[in-house]
Amino acid sequence: MKKTFVSKPHEVERNWFVVDAKNKILGRVASEVAHRLRGKHKPEFTPHVDVGDFIVIINASEIAVSGRKLYNKKYYHHTTYPGGIKETSFEKLQQKFPGRAVLKAVKGMLPKGPLGYAMIKKLKIYAGSEHPHSAQQPKLLEI
């Protein structure tokens, strides 16, 4: 009789990957990164355990979007005051906070709750090509 394998949090082996987002499409990068953070690419994937890898995204300031999304894509946040909804375009968000658009896209694709919060902590985003994680010897992940 076959038994279902269930990963245990202390037995998970995590790898480090680096993704160069230069001239890559935002949604395609975000969906692959979310897939890897969740651990769905591993045969030992378990839905209620964080089995994903660490991902370092470099050149996040040079990520691309297709069509007119550079000007028309809107991001909203609320100040918690009455009538305090704020709106900004992708272009302005990239200028002020490069990498936040990638973070928002990936975060929206992960589960909500404590498990998703643990997964998003394994994502490291940098606007330029330099990152401080060379000691972990991350492998290049082509998307």
N, CA, C and O of each residue as an XYZ file, in Angstrom:
572
protein
N       0.835     -1.189      0.000
C       0.000      0.000      0.000
C       0.878      1.251      0.000
O       1.808      1.358      0.800
N       0.585      2.195     -0.895
C       1.375      3.411     -0.984
C       0.896      4.431      0.034
O      -0.299      4.592      0.278
N       1.861      5.106      0.613
C       1.554      6.157      1.584
C       1.790      7.511      0.933
O       2.697      7.655      0.114
N       0.987      8.496      1.288
C       1.174      9.845      0.796
C       2.333     10.487      1.538
O       2.383     10.460      2.767
N       3.271     11.070      0.785
C       4.415     11.732      1.391
C       4.023     13.129      1.829
O       3.404     13.873      1.069
N       4.380     13.488      3.053
C       4.115     14.819      3.583
C       5.430     15.419      4.051
O       6.108     14.847      4.904
N       5.797     16.581      3.491
C       7.030     17.258      3.898
C       6.886     17.809      5.301
O       5.810     18.249      5.705
N       7.983     17.779      6.038
C       8.023     18.398      7.360
C       8.893     19.644      7.268
O       9.916     19.633      6.583
N       8.505     20.712      7.945
C       9.237     21.985      7.797
C      10.735     21.893      8.081
O      11.515     22.593      7.435
N      11.157     21.064      9.010
C      12.579     20.996      9.350
C      13.379     20.136      8.366
O      14.609     20.135      8.418
N      12.708     19.407      7.478
C      13.394     18.556      6.510
C      13.547     19.209      5.133
O      14.147     18.620      4.234
N      13.013     20.412      4.962
C      13.003     21.070      3.656
C      14.398     21.558      3.287
O      15.072     22.199      4.093
N      14.822     21.255      2.078
C      16.093     21.747      1.555
C      15.808     22.907      0.607
O      15.116     22.749     -0.399
N      16.352     24.075      0.945
C      16.092     25.279      0.148
C      17.324     25.643     -0.683
O      18.450     25.620     -0.187
N      17.093     25.975     -1.945
C      18.157     26.427     -2.833
C      18.003     27.925     -3.059
O      16.947     28.495     -2.782
N      19.045     28.553     -3.558
C      19.023     29.971     -3.878
C      19.111     30.130     -5.392
O      19.935     29.490     -6.045
N      18.258     30.985     -5.943
C      18.262     31.275     -7.371
C      18.292     32.772     -7.579
O      17.730     33.527     -6.785
N      18.948     33.209     -8.649
C      18.958     34.620     -9.014
C      18.284     34.758    -10.380
O      18.563     33.995    -11.305
N      17.392     35.746    -10.489
C      16.640     36.008    -11.717
C      17.006     37.406    -12.202
O      16.878     38.379    -11.459
N      17.459     37.502    -13.443
C      17.747     38.802    -14.043
C      16.478     39.260    -14.766
O      16.088     38.682    -15.781
N      15.841     40.304    -14.233
C      14.556     40.770    -14.759
C      14.708     41.788    -15.888
O      13.710     42.340    -16.351
N      15.918     42.045    -16.335
C      16.151     43.073    -17.360
C      15.425     42.699    -18.661
O      15.673     41.642    -19.242
N      14.526     43.586    -19.104
C      13.733     43.440    -20.332
C      12.849     42.192    -20.346
O      12.488     41.711    -21.420
N      12.496     41.663    -19.180
C      11.561     40.537    -19.087
C      10.175     41.086    -18.755
O      10.049     42.151    -18.150
N       9.144     40.356    -19.152
C       7.766     40.790    -18.916
C       7.394     40.534    -17.447
O       7.660     39.460    -16.907
N       6.779     41.532    -16.819
C       6.455     41.504    -15.393
C       5.659     40.264    -14.988
O       6.052     39.566    -14.053
N       4.557     39.977    -15.666
C       3.689     38.866    -15.278
C       4.343     37.509    -15.430
O       4.116     36.611    -14.619
N       5.152     37.354    -16.462
C       5.819     36.063    -16.690
C       6.870     35.801    -15.621
O       7.009     34.677    -15.139
N       7.605     36.840    -15.253
C       8.598     36.702    -14.189
C       7.891     36.414    -12.863
O       8.288     35.516    -12.120
N       6.839     37.186    -12.576
C       6.135     37.051    -11.298
C       5.521     35.670    -11.128
O       5.580     35.101    -10.038
N       4.929     35.117    -12.193
C       4.281     33.806    -12.058
C       5.306     32.699    -11.832
O       5.055     31.778    -11.055
N       6.457     32.775    -12.501
C       7.498     31.753    -12.298
C       8.120     31.879    -10.910
O       8.403     30.870    -10.263
N       8.333     33.112    -10.450
C       8.900     33.331     -9.122
C       7.933     32.844     -8.039
O       8.356     32.202     -7.078
N       6.651     33.144     -8.187
C       5.654     32.679     -7.212
C       5.601     31.150     -7.179
O       5.470     30.553     -6.111
N       5.702     30.532     -8.335
C       5.714     29.073     -8.452
C       6.891     28.481     -7.675
O       6.736     27.486     -6.968
N       8.059     29.095     -7.811
C       9.268     28.616     -7.128
C       9.239     28.916     -5.634
O       9.682     28.092     -4.834
N       8.720     30.093     -5.242
C       8.621     30.427     -3.819
C       7.684     29.459     -3.095
O       7.914     29.102     -1.940
N       6.647     29.051     -3.777
C       5.673     28.126     -3.199
C       6.237     26.714     -3.117
O       5.860     25.945     -2.233
N       7.141     26.367     -4.037
C       7.740     25.037     -4.025
C       7.025     24.042     -4.905
O       7.229     22.837     -4.762
N       6.189     24.519     -5.816
C       5.392     23.616     -6.659
C       6.227     22.884     -7.702
O       5.754     21.920     -8.305
N       7.458     23.326     -7.922
C       8.331     22.665     -8.885
C       9.017     21.439     -8.280
O       9.680     20.688     -8.996
N       8.866     21.232     -6.987
C       9.524     20.119     -6.307
C       8.586     18.924     -6.182
O       7.382     19.101     -5.996
N       9.121     17.712     -6.280
C       8.253     16.531     -6.122
C       7.727     16.375     -4.698
O       6.700     15.730     -4.489
N       8.415     16.958     -3.719
C       7.960     16.842     -2.334
C       7.044     17.994     -1.914
O       6.910     18.268     -0.721
N       6.412     18.674     -2.879
C       5.501     19.788     -2.584
C       4.371     19.325     -1.671
O       3.740     18.293     -1.900
N       4.138     20.117     -0.632
C       3.034     19.883      0.302
C       2.321     21.217      0.481
O       2.962     22.207      0.833
N       1.003     21.272      0.248
C       0.302     22.563      0.237
C       0.377     23.363      1.539
O       0.378     24.593      1.500
N       0.440     22.686      2.694
C       0.396     23.408      3.964
C       1.779     23.630      4.579
O       1.882     24.085      5.719
N       2.861     23.308      3.820
C       4.228     23.501      4.309
C       4.978     24.384      3.310
O       4.826     24.238      2.097
N       5.781     25.291      3.836
C       6.588     26.164      2.986
C       7.833     25.398      2.526
O       8.810     25.293      3.267
N       7.793     24.863      1.296
C       8.914     24.064      0.777
C       9.658     24.789     -0.350
O      10.481     24.179     -1.033
N       9.382     26.071     -0.552
C       9.952     26.810     -1.675
C      11.393     27.219     -1.480
O      11.972     27.039     -0.409
N      11.965     27.779     -2.544
C      13.354     28.213     -2.560
C      13.452     29.719     -2.347
O      12.451     30.434     -2.401
N      14.671     30.186     -2.105
C      14.953     31.616     -2.028
C      15.173     32.141     -3.443
O      15.845     31.498     -4.251
N      14.606     33.311     -3.743
C      14.747     33.919     -5.062
C      15.291     35.338     -4.892
O      14.778     36.115     -4.086
N      16.330     35.666     -5.654
C      16.897     37.011     -5.690
C      16.616     37.571     -7.080
O      17.049     37.000     -8.081
N      15.895     38.682     -7.142
C      15.596     39.330     -8.425
C      16.490     40.555     -8.543
O      16.475     41.436     -7.684
N      17.279     40.598     -9.632
C      18.132     41.763     -9.884
C      17.607     42.513    -11.110
O      16.853     41.961    -11.910
N      18.009     43.756    -11.244
C      17.575     44.640    -12.340
C      16.057     44.810    -12.370
O      15.457     44.852    -13.445
N      15.438     44.909    -11.199
C      13.982     45.060    -11.123
C      13.521     46.405    -11.683
O      12.364     46.540    -12.081
N      14.403     47.395    -11.719
C      14.022     48.707    -12.254
C      13.886     48.678    -13.774
O      13.324     49.603    -14.362
N      14.397     47.619    -14.420
C      14.352     47.535    -15.881
C      13.385     46.470    -16.382
O      13.512     46.003    -17.514
N      12.410     46.077    -15.545
C      11.417     45.085    -15.961
C      10.455     45.743    -16.943
O      10.207     46.946    -16.864
N       9.920     44.961    -17.861
C       9.074     45.512    -18.927
C       7.616     45.096    -18.739
O       7.308     44.090    -18.099
N       6.743     45.895    -19.313
C       5.328     45.546    -19.438
C       4.946     45.782    -20.888
O       5.535     46.629    -21.559
N       3.959     45.033    -21.374
C       3.582     45.144    -22.780
C       2.465     46.165    -22.972
O       1.789     46.556    -22.021
N       2.290     46.576    -24.193
C       1.199     47.480    -24.544
C       1.340     48.844    -23.889
O       2.447     49.367    -23.752
N       0.211     49.417    -23.485
C       0.204     50.741    -22.865
C       0.191     50.658    -21.343
O      -0.111     51.642    -20.669
N       0.521     49.476    -20.795
C       0.470     49.296    -19.349
C       1.431     50.216    -18.600
O       1.204     50.533    -17.433
N       2.488     50.640    -19.258
C       3.439     51.552    -18.627
C       2.718     52.801    -18.112
O       3.073     53.338    -17.062
N       1.714     53.257    -18.847
C       0.972     54.464    -18.464
C      -0.398     54.131    -17.878
O      -0.873     54.838    -16.989
N      -1.042     53.068    -18.362
C      -2.427     52.785    -17.983
C      -2.585     51.876    -16.768
O      -3.637     51.901    -16.130
N      -1.581     51.078    -16.429
C      -1.696     50.174    -15.284
C      -1.657     50.992    -14.001
O      -0.735     51.779    -13.787
N      -2.658     50.803    -13.149
C      -2.779     51.596    -11.927
C      -2.581     50.720    -10.695
O      -2.994     49.560    -10.664
N      -1.948     51.291     -9.691
C      -1.788     50.656     -8.388
C      -2.480     51.542     -7.362
O      -2.335     52.764     -7.395
N      -3.228     50.935     -6.455
C      -3.992     51.676     -5.465
C      -3.519     51.320     -4.056
O      -3.115     50.188     -3.790
N      -3.577     52.305     -3.160
C      -3.411     52.036     -1.740
C      -4.271     53.026     -0.977
O      -4.637     54.077     -1.503
N      -4.592     52.690      0.259
C      -5.467     53.526      1.071
C      -4.712     54.016      2.284
O      -3.980     53.253      2.914
N      -4.886     55.289      2.617
C      -4.172     55.893      3.739
C      -4.827     55.592      5.076
O      -4.294     55.972      6.119
N      -5.971     54.918      5.070
C      -6.828     54.598      6.225
C      -7.621     55.805      6.725
O      -8.345     55.697      7.715
N      -7.495     56.954      6.054
C      -8.333     58.101      6.361
C      -9.516     58.102      5.403
O      -9.415     57.562      4.302
N     -10.655     58.709      5.810
C     -11.812     58.754      4.910
C     -11.454     59.445      3.598
O     -10.873     60.530      3.600
N     -11.800     58.817      2.487
C     -11.495     59.368      1.174
C     -10.019     59.299      0.837
O      -9.550     60.037     -0.029
N      -9.279     58.427      1.505
C      -7.831     58.405      1.358
C      -7.304     57.396      0.354
O      -6.211     56.860      0.535
N      -8.068     57.127     -0.711
C      -7.567     56.195     -1.730
C      -6.582     56.928     -2.623
O      -6.875     58.016     -3.118
N      -5.425     56.336     -2.827
C      -4.387     56.938     -3.660
C      -4.126     56.031     -4.854
O      -4.239     54.810     -4.755
N      -3.782     56.630     -5.964
C      -3.564     55.887     -7.213
C      -2.258     56.358     -7.841
O      -1.940     57.548     -7.832
N      -1.504     55.397     -8.390
C      -0.279     55.736     -9.107
C      -0.133     54.808    -10.303
O      -0.640     53.686    -10.288
N       0.550     55.267    -11.327
C       0.735     54.443    -12.518
C       1.989     53.579    -12.368
O       2.809     53.815    -11.480
N       2.129     52.593    -13.228
C       3.297     51.710    -13.203
C       4.575     52.513    -13.398
O       5.580     52.267    -12.731
N       4.533     53.476    -14.316
C       5.710     54.289    -14.622
C       6.191     55.069    -13.397
O       7.387     55.087    -13.105
N       5.273     55.709    -12.687
C       5.633     56.496    -11.507
C       6.095     55.589    -10.361
O       7.015     55.939     -9.622
N       5.460     54.438    -10.219
C       5.846     53.491     -9.169
C       7.265     52.983     -9.397
O       8.040     52.847     -8.451
N       7.603     52.701    -10.660
C       8.948     52.224    -10.988
C      10.003     53.306    -10.729
O      11.114     52.997    -10.299
N       9.656     54.573    -10.990
C      10.602     55.656    -10.760
C      10.841     55.872     -9.266
O      11.977     56.058     -8.830
N       9.752     55.845     -8.485
C       9.865     56.141     -7.057
C      10.346     54.935     -6.248
O      11.219     55.074     -5.391
N       9.780     53.747     -6.516
C      10.131     52.531     -5.781
C      10.394     51.397     -6.775
O       9.513     50.564     -6.988
N      11.578     51.344     -7.387
C      11.824     50.260     -8.351
C      11.791     48.910     -7.640
O      12.431     48.718     -6.606
N      11.042     47.992     -8.210
C      10.920     46.673     -7.604
C       9.626     46.450     -6.857
O       9.257     45.301     -6.614
N       8.924     47.500     -6.484
C       7.677     47.314     -5.732
C       6.592     46.701     -6.607
O       5.749     45.954     -6.110
N       6.598     47.005     -7.898
C       5.612     46.409     -8.805
C       5.815     44.892     -8.883
O       4.846     44.134     -8.930
N       7.063     44.458     -8.895
C       7.362     43.021     -8.916
C       6.895     42.386     -7.616
O       6.292     41.313     -7.628
N       7.170     43.045     -6.493
C       6.756     42.536     -5.187
C       5.250     42.379     -5.113
O       4.756     41.350     -4.652
N       4.508     43.396     -5.564
C       3.047     43.341     -5.529
C       2.506     42.229     -6.431
O       1.545     41.546     -6.077
N       3.131     42.055     -7.598
C       2.676     41.024     -8.531
C       2.891     39.629     -7.954
O       2.006     38.779     -8.043
N       4.057     39.387     -7.365
C       4.359     38.068     -6.792
C       3.497     37.818     -5.561
O       2.957     36.725     -5.391
N       3.367     38.826     -4.702
C       2.603     38.682     -3.461
C       1.145     38.332     -3.750
O       0.529     37.564     -3.011
N       0.599     38.896     -4.822
C      -0.784     38.599     -5.189
C      -0.989     37.176     -5.671
O      -2.118     36.685     -5.684
N       0.097     36.497     -6.072
C       0.005     35.127     -6.577
C       0.279     34.083     -5.498
O       0.165     32.884     -5.755
N       0.635     34.523     -4.308
C       0.917     33.592     -3.211
C      -0.306     33.460     -2.310
O      -1.193     34.312     -2.348
N      -0.366     32.393     -1.494
C      -1.506     32.243     -0.585
C      -1.536     33.364      0.451
O      -0.497     33.909      0.823
N      -2.720     33.696      0.903
C      -2.874     34.716      1.928
C      -2.808     34.031      3.293
O      -3.209     32.876      3.434
N      -2.302     34.746      4.292
C      -2.200     34.187      5.633
C      -0.756     33.915      6.016
O       0.160     34.290      5.284
N      -0.544     33.272      7.149
C       0.811     33.061      7.668
C       1.735     32.310      6.703
O       2.931     32.597      6.654
N       1.208     31.368      5.950
C       2.035     30.606      5.011
C       2.545     31.500      3.885
O       3.719     31.435      3.521
N       1.666     32.333      3.334
C       2.058     33.256      2.274
C       3.035     34.307      2.763
O       3.937     34.703      2.025
N       2.869     34.769      4.009
C       3.779     35.770      4.565
C       5.170     35.188      4.728
O       6.162     35.886      4.521
N       5.255     33.911      5.099
C       6.559     33.251      5.224
C       7.217     33.084      3.860
O       8.438     33.191      3.742
N       6.415     32.823      2.829
C       6.955     32.628      1.483
C       7.507     33.927      0.904
O       8.565     33.913      0.274
N       6.819     35.040      1.103
C       7.249     36.303      0.511
C       8.541     36.800      1.149
O       9.263     37.591      0.543
N       8.839     36.346      2.364
C      10.089     36.740      3.023
C      11.305     36.123      2.351
O      12.423     36.595      2.556
N      11.109     35.075      1.549
C      12.217     34.437      0.850
C      12.522     35.105     -0.488
O      13.405     34.658     -1.220
N      11.790     36.179     -0.810
C      12.006     36.922     -2.052
C      12.828     38.166     -1.762
O      12.456     38.976     -0.913
N      13.949     38.322     -2.468
C      14.829     39.482     -2.311
C      14.870     40.213     -3.651
O      15.210     39.621     -4.675
N      14.521     41.509     -3.642
C      14.432     42.279     -4.890
C      15.407     43.448     -4.834
O      15.461     44.179     -3.845
N      16.188     43.619     -5.922
C      17.157     44.702     -6.014
C      16.992     45.418     -7.345
O      16.828     44.780     -8.385
N      17.035     46.763     -7.309
C      16.834     47.577     -8.507
C      17.986     47.429     -9.483
O      17.771     47.425    -10.695
N      19.205     47.307     -8.976
C      20.385     47.211     -9.837
C      20.841     45.772    -10.017
O      20.121     44.827     -9.696
N      22.056     45.629    -10.538
C      22.572     44.285    -10.816
C      23.383     43.713     -9.659
O      23.825     42.566     -9.727
N      23.586     44.493     -8.596
C      24.355     44.026     -7.437
C      23.411     43.491     -6.361
O      22.321     44.025     -6.154
N      23.848     42.420     -5.673
C      23.090     41.903     -4.535
C      24.058     41.328     -3.508
O      25.134     40.854     -3.872
N      23.684     41.365     -2.208
C      24.594     40.917     -1.151
C      24.500     39.421     -0.825
O      24.946     39.002      0.244
N      23.932     38.614     -1.717
C      23.702     37.196     -1.414
C      24.653     36.265     -2.158
O      24.315     35.107     -2.407
N      25.838     36.757     -2.515
C      26.772     35.917     -3.255
C      27.332     34.784     -2.390
O      27.783     33.774     -2.930
N      27.313     34.929     -1.066
C      27.800     33.876     -0.170
C      26.935     32.621     -0.249
O      27.411     31.520      0.030
N      25.670     32.781     -0.628
C      24.767     31.633     -0.750
C      24.947     30.902     -2.075
O      24.323     29.864     -2.296
N      25.789     31.428     -2.956
C      26.055     30.853     -4.278
C      24.777     30.552     -5.044
O      24.509     29.395     -5.370
N      23.969     31.600     -5.341
C      22.724     31.367     -6.069
C      22.964     30.955     -7.506
O      23.886     31.440     -8.161
N      22.124     30.054     -7.986
C      22.214     29.613     -9.385
C      21.369     30.537    -10.237
O      20.357     31.057     -9.769
N      21.771     30.751    -11.491
C      21.004     31.593    -12.398
C      19.773     30.839    -12.869
O      19.867     29.695    -13.315
N      18.618     31.484    -12.768
C      17.352     30.888    -13.203
C      16.878     31.625    -14.444
O      16.559     32.812    -14.378
N      16.830     30.932    -15.575
C      16.393     31.553    -16.835
C      14.869     31.486    -16.932
O      14.261     30.438    -16.715
N      14.272     32.627    -17.262
C      12.805     32.684    -17.423
C      12.517     33.139    -18.833
O      11.354     33.266    -19.216
